[in-house]
Amino acid sequence: MNAKCQSRRDFLAAGTVLATAAGGLAGVPARAAEPPDPRKTRSYNPDMVYRRLGKTNLMVSAVCLGGHWKRLMMLVPTGFKGPHWLRDVILDDPDFRKNRYDVVSRCIEKGINYIDACTGPECIAYSRALRGRRESVYLGWSWYEKEARFPDWRSADKLMQGLDEGLRETQQEYVDLWRITINQDRVHSPRETEEIIEALYRAKKQGKARFTGVSTHNRAVLAMLFEYYPNEIDAVCTPYTADSKGEAPATEGQLFPVGPREVTAGAQAAAGDPWARASRHRAAFFDAALKYDVGIFGIKPFASHAIFKGDGNPKGPHVEEDNRLARLTIRYILENKAITAPIPGLASVEEVDNVALAIQEYKQQARLSPQERSEVARVGKQMWERLPQHYQWLMDWRYV
């Protein structure tokens, strides 16, 4: 595919070519490959469960390491010059670097073989932690500060500039998954979308990214991208929490929000407008992911820690209970077969051990018991009540 479409009309005209090449457009589903032998994956551990990451055919651990370290200052106070977990991090602090190295080491030991970084500091920190053992894990990233959430970074040339700068700064030759962070609360224009896809196309062609995708909180837009850009959307990152659940399919003519606007499903879609057609995909998000064989990493599994009573203090009174709730949440999320893996941020080796234990419990009992399901529902209700004001948008992921 040449993703460099000079106009929206040119892009739409190329649809039949894409359908033939990828088996994805015009309602033709991609054919899912048989899962490879997980014993050949990176850092294989027989105690871990591995899932196929969609059309990438990578076998990744059923729980992975998310990039955020939001509660780390409780463990490594010297690693921060202020109260903000990202803005105030001191990347060169020895204790901070040791903590990230130890967490990555324990992940490898437990068979957790994918790390997802989504900010510049995270890309730097995890690249450092992987020096000398880069091939032990799959590394995905989005250096979002130099990506399409910001107007100055919405051309293919600028996006490639950001990727090149990141690779040089981290001394990486490639990333396993480059997933560009796109807008969360508005729809990119057709021109902007084509530039994003062109950058993903170039990164693959130049060997700088083995696989590509995007990250957003807007599942309607994601489902549209699955259909219209199957060659570039291999895997995505998007929210899924302890209280995310399915809902009845949308009916023709129902209104769905797509960013700041609302469009009527059917009328504009029938006119051939894929950005309007995105509205029809909201309720069928996971069906679309399975149809087009797209891997999904679930972010915010703990709703930015809103499921917990404790504050992250490893000696606090709620540690044992919070660990149990974390394991229940991981197991609940894994019941959705469209989710490849949740990717919680983990602050300590003990937290790595806890999510690895969740996989052991999942292997013993893949479905939650009625009592456990009732408890997850109770925790989910409390989670929404505790959700900070700046995370109220996450409630849109209560029904998927």
Summary of the structure (lengths in Angstrom):
residues: 400
radius of gyration: 20.4
end to end distance: 31.2
largest distance: 61.3
contacts: 1374
relative contact order: 0.14
helix: 45%
strand: 14%
